């Protein structure tokens, strides 16, 4: 067996991740466990991102119901499993108060991640979005925590209006601009879909990276999104749902029809043993 190439260290992965955001366009798919992370790396993706929904569903929980300690352990596991940078879907930072967000960001950085995102929507609340000033203070707190760490972790600031029942492009752009000015390295507004909205968000952030969530069959290619100025393309929990969809369809066919047709053509046990045995 040929000698194994040493895996890059955490600092090197963080440097690579920051460089990816400086120019061009890259896809950052979202694994939900070690196996899916290693397979995505083998396909040549330059970075990966966790998915809160994909991981929660794999545990039999709804999105947002996993504890902070469990999520941090999950990040640590994924970050150590591959040689490429990992971005953490850090939800709302698992806190409302900016000071508490900063404390949790410190803990997240310690897992070995190369980037993290902070949302402007509270967990388990009737309010879809944090008040503008509080949302801004939370981004500033995350930025300050990263700067104090000296790690160069990439900060992504998200505004959730389009997936939280507040699809207001003007407010979305207002928040993206403010978050960019507050020091976010990458800006993200999941749920926007039109070319006009994508182009408007790219223009709004003054050259900083925009992440586009391509979670459905919207008709965009990587080339289309790159031409619009998108720097980073993620898929959220969609790959995890693709896997769950196949499982549900096959299991339902067995339960309802007594048939196993869905098993035709699936990857073999031997193939997967061979792939993971080489990692």
KAPEUR-V536183 format. One record per run of one state. SS is the DSSP state (2 for helix, 1 for strand, 0 for the rest). FROM is the first residue (numbers start at 1). TO is the last residue. Records with the same first field share a line. If there is no record, write none. Layout:
SS=FROM-TO, FROM-TO
This chain:
0=1-9, 21-25, 29-33, 43-46, 50-51, 59-67, 82-84, 90-97, 110-114, 120-131, 150-153, 159-160, 164-168, 182-185, 189-194, 205-208, 214-221, 228-231, 235-237, 258-260, 264-268, 278-279
2=10-20, 34-42, 52-58, 68-81, 98-109, 132-149, 161-163, 169-181, 195-204, 222-227, 238-257, 261-263, 269-277
1=26-28, 47-49, 85-89, 115-119, 154-158, 186-188, 209-213, 232-234
